[in-house]
């Protein structure tokens, strides 16, 4: 699963806190692992990568944390189901 989000350099500390929260939730739920976070230096694009056998269970474990973070407002989530993907914009107010 990939989460594409906009960030500014001042947000990096908050993103690292978010990464720790996501990693704990993923481990606690036993649904996969948090991969490396990617920051594009030529823009404000950030990407969180999470891996697990069931993208729906993985999303269910991390969605409350992502939705509670102002840094993830209007983030784009892509779930990978083998060769098929599902992409949607996650709204901060909890509406998908």
N, CA, C and O atoms as a MOPAC input file, in Angstrom:
PM7 MOZYME 1SCF
protein

 N      0.85600 1    -1.16000 1     0.00000 1
 C      0.00000 1     0.00000 1     0.00000 1
 C      0.90500 1     1.22600 1     0.00000 1
 O      1.94600 1     1.25100 1     0.65700 1
 N      0.49100 1     2.23000 1    -0.74300 1
 C      1.25400 1     3.46200 1    -0.83200 1
 C      0.34600 1     4.63200 1    -0.48000 1
 O     -0.82000 1     4.66400 1    -0.87400 1
 N      0.88900 1     5.59900 1     0.26800 1
 C      0.16900 1     6.82100 1     0.59400 1
 C      0.99500 1     7.98500 1     0.06700 1
 O      2.12100 1     8.20800 1     0.51000 1
 N      0.43200 1     8.72200 1    -0.87800 1
 C      1.09600 1     9.89000 1    -1.46600 1
 C      0.54300 1    11.12800 1    -0.77200 1
 O     -0.67200 1    11.31600 1    -0.70900 1
 N      1.43400 1    11.97400 1    -0.25000 1
 C      1.00200 1    13.15300 1     0.49200 1
 C      1.89800 1    14.34000 1     0.17300 1
 O      3.02200 1    14.17900 1    -0.30300 1
 N      1.38400 1    15.52900 1     0.44300 1
 C      2.15900 1    16.75900 1     0.28800 1
 C      2.79300 1    17.09400 1     1.63400 1
 O      2.18000 1    16.90000 1     2.68400 1
 N      4.01100 1    17.59400 1     1.59400 1
 C      4.67000 1    17.98200 1     2.84000 1
 C      5.56000 1    19.19500 1     2.59700 1
 O      5.86200 1    19.55500 1     1.45900 1
 N      5.96400 1    19.80300 1     3.68600 1
 C      6.92600 1    20.89800 1     3.67400 1
 C      8.05200 1    20.49900 1     4.62200 1
 O      7.81900 1    19.72700 1     5.55300 1
 N      9.25800 1    21.00300 1     4.41200 1
 C     10.37000 1    20.61100 1     5.29000 1
 C     10.05300 1    20.76300 1     6.78100 1
 O     10.54300 1    19.97500 1     7.59100 1
 N      9.25600 1    21.74400 1     7.15400 1
 C      8.90700 1    21.93400 1     8.56700 1
 C      8.07100 1    20.77400 1     9.11000 1
 O      7.94300 1    20.62300 1    10.32500 1
 N      7.50200 1    19.95400 1     8.22200 1
 C      6.64800 1    18.82900 1     8.63400 1
 C      7.42600 1    17.55900 1     8.95500 1
 O      6.83800 1    16.59700 1     9.44900 1
 N      8.72700 1    17.52800 1     8.69200 1
 C      9.47700 1    16.27600 1     8.79800 1
 C      9.42000 1    15.64900 1    10.18400 1
 O      9.27800 1    14.43100 1    10.29400 1
 N      9.52400 1    16.43900 1    11.23500 1
 C      9.46400 1    15.87500 1    12.59100 1
 C      8.10800 1    15.21400 1    12.82700 1
 O      8.04100 1    14.12700 1    13.40000 1
 N      7.03200 1    15.85900 1    12.39200 1
 C      5.69700 1    15.28900 1    12.54300 1
 C      5.52100 1    14.01700 1    11.72900 1
 O      4.81400 1    13.10100 1    12.14900 1
 N      6.15800 1    13.95700 1    10.57100 1
 C      6.08100 1    12.75700 1     9.72800 1
 C      6.79000 1    11.59500 1    10.41400 1
 O      6.32300 1    10.45800 1    10.35200 1
 N      7.91800 1    11.87400 1    11.07000 1
 C      8.63700 1    10.80600 1    11.76900 1
 C      7.81900 1    10.26900 1    12.94700 1
 O      7.83200 1     9.06800 1    13.21500 1
 N      7.11500 1    11.14900 1    13.64400 1
 C      6.22200 1    10.70700 1    14.72400 1
 C      5.11800 1     9.82900 1    14.13000 1
 O      4.79000 1     8.77900 1    14.68200 1
 N      4.55500 1    10.26100 1    13.01600 1
 C      3.51000 1     9.48600 1    12.33700 1
 C      4.03300 1     8.10700 1    11.93500 1
 O      3.33300 1     7.10900 1    12.10100 1
 N      5.25000 1     8.04500 1    11.41200 1
 C      5.84300 1     6.76300 1    11.01600 1
 C      5.90400 1     5.80200 1    12.20600 1
 O      5.57400 1     4.62300 1    12.07000 1
 N      6.32200 1     6.30200 1    13.36700 1
 C      6.40700 1     5.45300 1    14.55900 1
 C      5.02700 1     4.94900 1    14.97900 1
 O      4.87800 1     3.79100 1    15.37000 1
 N      4.02000 1     5.81800 1    14.89700 1
 C      2.65300 1     5.40900 1    15.24000 1
 C      2.14800 1     4.34700 1    14.26600 1
 O      1.53000 1     3.36600 1    14.68000 1
 N      2.41100 1     4.54200 1    12.97300 1
 C      1.99300 1     3.56700 1    11.96700 1
 C      2.69100 1     2.22900 1    12.17700 1
 O      2.05700 1     1.17400 1    12.12900 1
 N      3.99500 1     2.27800 1    12.40800 1
 C      4.75600 1     1.04800 1    12.60400 1
 C      4.21700 1     0.25900 1    13.79900 1
 O      4.07200 1    -0.96100 1    13.72100 1
 N      3.92500 1     0.94300 1    14.89000 1
 C      3.38400 1     0.27700 1    16.08600 1
 C      2.02900 1    -0.35000 1    15.79300 1
 O      1.77400 1    -1.48800 1    16.18800 1
 N      1.15500 1     0.38200 1    15.10500 1
 C     -0.18900 1    -0.13100 1    14.79400 1
 C     -0.12000 1    -1.34400 1    13.87800 1
 O     -0.86200 1    -2.30800 1    14.06900 1
 N      0.75800 1    -1.30700 1    12.89500 1
 C      0.90400 1    -2.41600 1    11.94800 1
 C      1.41200 1    -3.66100 1    12.68000 1
 O      0.90200 1    -4.76100 1    12.46900 1
 N      2.41800 1    -3.48000 1    13.54200 1
 C      2.95900 1    -4.61200 1    14.30000 1
 C      1.91800 1    -5.16700 1    15.26700 1
 O      1.74400 1    -6.38100 1    15.37100 1
 N      1.22900 1    -4.27500 1    15.97200 1
 C      0.21900 1    -4.69200 1    16.94600 1
 C     -0.88100 1    -5.50800 1    16.27700 1
 O     -1.35100 1    -6.49700 1    16.83900 1
 N     -1.29700 1    -5.09400 1    15.06500 1
 C     -2.36200 1    -5.78800 1    14.33600 1
 C     -1.83700 1    -7.02400 1    13.59200 1
 O     -2.62500 1    -7.86200 1    13.15300 1
 N     -0.51400 1    -7.14000 1    13.44900 1
 C      0.07200 1    -8.27900 1    12.74300 1
 C     -0.31300 1    -8.33700 1    11.27700 1
 O     -0.55800 1    -9.41700 1    10.73800 1
 N     -0.36800 1    -7.16000 1    10.61800 1
 C     -0.84600 1    -7.11300 1     9.23100 1
 C      0.24500 1    -6.79500 1     8.21300 1
 O     -0.04900 1    -6.67200 1     7.02400 1
 N      1.50100 1    -6.65800 1     8.65300 1
 C      2.55400 1    -6.36600 1     7.69400 1
 C      3.66600 1    -5.56200 1     8.30000 1
 O      4.02600 1    -5.74600 1     9.46300 1
 N      4.22400 1    -4.64400 1     7.48600 1
 C      5.33100 1    -3.81700 1     7.95500 1
 C      5.33300 1    -2.47000 1     7.24400 1
 O      4.81000 1    -2.32500 1     6.13900 1
 N      5.93300 1    -1.49400 1     7.90700 1
 C      6.10800 1    -0.17000 1     7.33200 1
 C      7.40800 1    -0.16100 1     6.56000 1
 O      8.45000 1    -0.54800 1     7.08900 1
 N      7.35700 1     0.27800 1     5.30700 1
 C      8.56100 1     0.38400 1     4.49500 1
 C      9.20700 1     1.74800 1     4.66600 1
 O      8.83900 1     2.51700 1     5.55400 1
 N     10.16200 1     2.03300 1     3.81600 1
 C     10.84000 1     3.32800 1     3.84500 1
 C      9.90000 1     4.43400 1     3.35700 1
 O      9.10500 1     4.22700 1     2.44000 1
 N     10.00100 1     5.58500 1     3.96800 1
 C      9.26900 1     6.75500 1     3.50000 1
 C     10.14500 1     7.47400 1     2.48800 1
 O     11.34600 1     7.64600 1     2.69800 1
 N      9.53400 1     7.89200 1     1.39000 1
 C     10.27600 1     8.53900 1     0.30300 1
 C      9.86700 1    10.00200 1     0.22900 1
 O      8.68100 1    10.33000 1     0.24300 1
 N     10.86900 1    10.87800 1     0.15000 1
 C     10.61900 1    12.31100 1    -0.01400 1
 C     11.28600 1    12.75700 1    -1.30200 1
 O     12.48900 1    12.56300 1    -1.47500 1
 N     10.52400 1    13.35200 1    -2.20600 1
 C     11.11300 1    13.85500 1    -3.44200 1
 C     11.73400 1    15.22000 1    -3.17300 1
 O     11.05800 1    16.14600 1    -2.72400 1
 N     13.01900 1    15.33200 1    -3.45100 1
 C     13.72400 1    16.57100 1    -3.14000 1
 C     13.39600 1    17.68700 1    -4.12600 1
 O     13.65800 1    18.85600 1    -3.84300 1
 N     12.82500 1    17.34100 1    -5.28100 1
 C     12.50400 1    18.36900 1    -6.27000 1
 C     11.06700 1    18.87700 1    -6.12400 1
 O     10.55500 1    19.56400 1    -7.00800 1
 N     10.43400 1    18.54400 1    -5.02800 1
 C      9.06200 1    19.00200 1    -4.80500 1
 C      8.63400 1    18.68600 1    -3.39000 1
 O      9.46700 1    18.38500 1    -2.53500 1
 N      7.35400 1    18.75400 1    -3.14400 1
 C      6.82800 1    18.49700 1    -1.81300 1
 C      6.05000 1    17.19300 1    -1.77000 1
 O      5.08800 1    17.06900 1    -1.01100 1
 N      6.45500 1    16.21900 1    -2.57500 1
 C      5.78100 1    14.92300 1    -2.61500 1
 C      6.43900 1    13.96000 1    -1.64900 1
 O      7.65700 1    13.78700 1    -1.65400 1
 N      5.60800 1    13.32900 1    -0.81100 1
 C      6.08600 1    12.29500 1     0.08400 1
 C      5.29200 1    11.02300 1    -0.14700 1
 O      4.13400 1    11.06500 1    -0.56300 1
 N      5.92400 1     9.89300 1     0.12600 1
 C      5.28000 1     8.59300 1    -0.07600 1
 C      5.56800 1     7.69800 1     1.12700 1
 O      6.72500 1     7.47500 1     1.48100 1
 N      4.51500 1     7.19400 1     1.74300 1
 C      4.63800 1     6.17800 1     2.78100 1
 C      4.35900 1     4.83600 1     2.13300 1
 O      3.38600 1     4.69800 1     1.39100 1
 N      5.19500 1     3.84900 1     2.39900 1
 C      5.00200 1     2.51400 1     1.85300 1
 C      4.75600 1     1.53800 1     2.99800 1
 O      5.49000 1     1.52100 1     3.98600 1
 N      3.71700 1     0.73000 1     2.85100 1
 C      3.38300 1    -0.29300 1     3.83100 1
 C      3.13900 1    -1.59500 1     3.08300 1
 O      2.53000 1    -1.60400 1     2.01300 1
 N      3.61700 1    -2.69000 1     3.65300 1
 C      3.53900 1    -3.98100 1     2.97300 1
 C      2.84600 1    -5.00500 1     3.85600 1
 O      3.08900 1    -5.06900 1     5.06100 1
 N      1.98800 1    -5.79700 1     3.25100 1
 C      1.31400 1    -6.86800 1     3.96200 1
 C      0.52400 1    -7.71600 1     2.98800 1
 O      0.27000 1    -7.29000 1     1.86100 1
 N      0.12700 1    -8.92000 1     3.40700 1
 C     -0.56900 1    -9.82700 1     2.49700 1
 C     -1.99300 1    -9.40300 1     2.15400 1
 O     -2.52100 1    -9.80800 1     1.11800 1
 N     -2.62400 1    -8.59200 1     3.00700 1
 C     -4.01900 1    -8.18300 1     2.78600 1
 C     -4.12600 1    -6.66400 1     2.89700 1
 O     -4.12300 1    -6.12000 1     4.00100 1
 N     -4.22000 1    -5.97400 1     1.74800 1
 C     -4.24300 1    -4.50700 1     1.78800 1
 C     -5.44500 1    -3.94100 1     2.54600 1
 O     -5.35100 1    -2.85400 1     3.11500 1
 N     -6.55500 1    -4.64600 1     2.56400 1
 C     -7.71800 1    -4.14300 1     3.29200 1
 C     -7.48300 1    -4.18600 1     4.80700 1
 O     -7.82700 1    -3.24100 1     5.51700 1
 N     -6.89900 1    -5.28000 1     5.29700 1
 C     -6.58400 1    -5.37000 1     6.72400 1
 C     -5.50300 1    -4.36400 1     7.10400 1
 O     -5.55600 1    -3.76800 1     8.18000 1
 N     -4.53500 1    -4.17700 1     6.23200 1
 C     -3.47700 1    -3.20800 1     6.47800 1
 C     -4.06900 1    -1.80000 1     6.56800 1
 O     -3.75100 1    -1.04900 1     7.49000 1
 N     -4.92400 1    -1.44700 1     5.62000 1
 C     -5.54600 1    -0.12300 1     5.64300 1
 C     -6.41200 1     0.05100 1     6.89300 1
 O     -6.39900 1     1.11300 1     7.51500 1
 N     -7.15600 1    -0.98300 1     7.25700 1
 C     -8.00400 1    -0.89600 1     8.45400 1
 C     -7.17100 1    -0.61400 1     9.70000 1
 O     -7.62400 1     0.09200 1    10.60200 1
 N     -5.95600 1    -1.16000 1     9.75600 1
 C     -5.09300 1    -0.95300 1    10.91800 1
 C     -4.51900 1     0.45200 1    10.98000 1
 O     -4.30700 1     0.98400 1    12.06900 1
 N     -4.26400 1     1.06100 1     9.82400 1
 C     -3.59000 1     2.36800 1     9.81700 1
 C     -4.51800 1     3.54100 1     9.52200 1
 O     -4.14900 1     4.68500 1     9.79000 1
 N     -5.70100 1     3.29700 1     8.98300 1
 C     -6.59700 1     4.39300 1     8.58900 1
 C     -6.89900 1     5.36500 1     9.72600 1
 O     -6.84300 1     6.57400 1     9.50300 1
 N     -7.21600 1     4.89500 1    10.93800 1
 C     -7.51000 1     5.86600 1    12.00100 1
 C     -6.33200 1     6.79600 1    12.29700 1
 O     -6.53000 1     7.97100 1    12.60400 1
 N     -5.12300 1     6.27900 1    12.20700 1
 C     -3.93500 1     7.10000 1    12.45400 1
 C     -3.73300 1     8.08900 1    11.31600 1
 O     -3.48000 1     9.27000 1    11.55100 1
 N     -3.84400 1     7.60700 1    10.08100 1
 C     -3.68400 1     8.49300 1     8.92800 1
 C     -4.72900 1     9.59700 1     8.93500 1
 O     -4.40900 1    10.76300 1     8.70300 1
 N     -5.98400 1     9.22800 1     9.20300 1
 C     -7.06900 1    10.20900 1     9.17100 1
 C     -6.97800 1    11.21300 1    10.30900 1
 O     -7.52000 1    12.31400 1    10.20500 1
 N     -6.30100 1    10.85000 1    11.39500 1
 C     -6.17800 1    11.77300 1    12.52000 1
 C     -5.03300 1    12.76500 1    12.32200 1
 O     -4.90200 1    13.71900 1    13.08900 1
 N     -4.20900 1    12.54900 1    11.30700 1
 C     -3.05500 1    13.40900 1    11.07000 1
 C     -3.37700 1    14.49600 1    10.04900 1
 O     -3.77800 1    14.20400 1     8.92200 1
 N     -3.20000 1    15.74200 1    10.45000 1
 C     -3.40400 1    16.85400 1     9.51000 1
 C     -2.41400 1    16.77300 1     8.35100 1
 O     -2.68600 1    17.29100 1     7.26700 1
 N     -1.28200 1    16.13600 1     8.56800 1
 C     -0.28500 1    15.98700 1     7.50300 1
 C     -0.79600 1    15.12000 1     6.36400 1
 O     -0.29000 1    15.20900 1     5.24500 1
 N     -1.78700 1    14.28600 1     6.63200 1
 C     -2.29600 1    13.36300 1     5.62600 1
 C     -3.59600 1    13.85700 1     4.98300 1
 O     -4.23700 1    13.11000 1     4.24400 1
 N     -3.99100 1    15.09800 1     5.25200 1
 C     -5.19200 1    15.65500 1     4.64300 1
 C     -5.08500 1    15.57800 1     3.12800 1
 O     -4.10000 1    16.02900 1     2.54200 1
 N     -6.09700 1    15.00800 1     2.50300 1
 C     -6.15700 1    14.85300 1     1.04600 1
 C     -5.06000 1    13.94400 1     0.49200 1
 O     -4.71700 1    14.03800 1    -0.68700 1
 N     -4.51100 1    13.07000 1     1.32500 1
 C     -3.51200 1    12.11100 1     0.84300 1
 C     -4.19100 1    11.11200 1    -0.09200 1
 O     -5.37900 1    10.81900 1     0.04400 1
 N     -3.42000 1    10.60300 1    -1.03300 1
 C     -3.93500 1     9.62900 1    -1.98900 1
 C     -3.41400 1     8.24300 1    -1.60200 1
 O     -2.20600 1     8.02000 1    -1.51500 1
 N     -4.34200 1     7.32500 1    -1.37400 1
 C     -4.00200 1     5.96700 1    -0.96000 1
 C     -4.14600 1     5.03100 1    -2.15700 1
 O     -5.15100 1     5.06800 1    -2.86700 1
 N     -3.14000 1     4.20000 1    -2.37000 1
 C     -3.21600 1     3.17600 1    -3.41200 1
 C     -3.00700 1     1.81800 1    -2.75400 1
 O     -1.96100 1     1.54200 1    -2.16700 1
 N     -4.04000 1     0.97400 1    -2.86800 1
 C     -3.94800 1    -0.39800 1    -2.36600 1
 C     -3.63600 1    -1.29800 1    -3.55700 1
 O     -4.23200 1    -1.15700 1    -4.62500 1
 N     -2.70500 1    -2.21700 1    -3.36700 1
 C     -2.31000 1    -3.13900 1    -4.43100 1
 C     -2.85400 1    -4.53100 1    -4.12900 1
 O     -2.58700 1    -5.10100 1    -3.07100 1
 N     -3.62200 1    -5.06900 1    -5.07800 1
 C     -4.16800 1    -6.41800 1    -5.00600 1
 C     -3.56100 1    -7.21100 1    -6.16000 1
 O     -4.21700 1    -7.40500 1    -7.18300 1
 N     -2.34100 1    -7.66500 1    -6.01400 1
 C     -1.68000 1    -8.33700 1    -7.13200 1
 C     -1.50000 1    -7.35100 1    -8.26900 1
 O     -0.82700 1    -6.33200 1    -8.11100 1
 N     -2.10000 1    -7.64900 1    -9.42300 1
 C     -1.96100 1    -6.76200 1   -10.57900 1
 C     -3.00400 1    -5.64500 1   -10.59000 1
 O     -2.91600 1    -4.73200 1   -11.41100 1
 N     -3.98300 1    -5.70300 1    -9.69800 1
 C     -5.04900 1    -4.69700 1    -9.64900 1
 C     -4.75700 1    -3.70000 1    -8.52300 1
 O     -4.23300 1    -4.06800 1    -7.47200 1
 N     -5.10600 1    -2.43300 1    -8.76400 1
 C     -4.92900 1    -1.41700 1    -7.72500 1
 C     -6.23900 1    -0.67900 1    -7.49700 1
 O     -7.10800 1    -0.63000 1    -8.36700 1
 N     -6.35700 1    -0.11300 1    -6.31800 1
 C     -7.49200 1     0.75200 1    -5.97000 1
 C     -6.89500 1     2.01400 1    -5.37500 1
 O     -6.14100 1     1.94400 1    -4.40400 1
 N     -7.22300 1     3.17200 1    -5.94700 1
 C     -6.69100 1     4.44300 1    -5.47900 1
 C     -7.83900 1     5.36700 1    -5.10500 1
 O     -8.83900 1     5.45600 1    -5.81600 1
 N     -7.68000 1     6.05600 1    -3.97400 1
 C     -8.69800 1     7.00600 1    -3.53200 1
 C     -8.04800 1     8.09000 1    -2.68400 1
 O     -6.95100 1     7.90600 1    -2.15500 1
 N     -8.73300 1     9.21800 1    -2.56100 1
 C     -8.25900 1    10.31300 1    -1.73500 1
 C     -8.83900 1    10.14300 1    -0.34300 1
 O    -10.04100 1     9.94400 1    -0.17000 1
 N     -7.97200 1    10.22400 1     0.63000 1
 C     -8.39800 1    10.08900 1     2.02100 1
 C     -8.63400 1    11.49500 1     2.57700 1
 O     -7.74700 1    12.34600 1     2.52900 1
 N     -9.81300 1    11.72300 1     3.09300 1
 C    -10.14200 1    13.02800 1     3.65300 1
 C     -9.91500 1    13.02000 1     5.14300 1
 O    -10.18300 1    12.02200 1     5.81300 1
 N     -9.42600 1    14.11800 1     5.66200 1
 C     -9.06800 1    14.24400 1     7.07100 1
 C    -10.26900 1    14.02800 1     7.98500 1
 O    -10.10800 1    13.54300 1     9.10500 1
 N    -11.45400 1    14.37600 1     7.53500 1
 C    -12.63000 1    14.28400 1     8.39500 1
 C    -13.14100 1    12.85700 1     8.53700 1
 O    -14.20300 1    12.64000 1     9.12000 1
 N    -12.41100 1    11.89000 1     8.01800 1
 C    -12.80200 1    10.49200 1     8.16500 1
 C    -13.63700 1     9.97200 1     7.01800 1
 O    -13.97300 1     8.78800 1     6.99800 1
 N    -13.98500 1    10.81900 1     6.05700 1
 C    -14.76900 1    10.36100 1     4.89700 1
 C    -13.79500 1     9.92800 1     3.83500 1
 O    -12.83500 1    10.64100 1     3.54200 1
 N    -14.02600 1     8.77100 1     3.25300 1
 C    -13.14500 1     8.27600 1     2.20500 1
 C    -13.61000 1     8.74400 1     0.87000 1
 O    -12.99100 1     8.42600 1    -0.14500 1

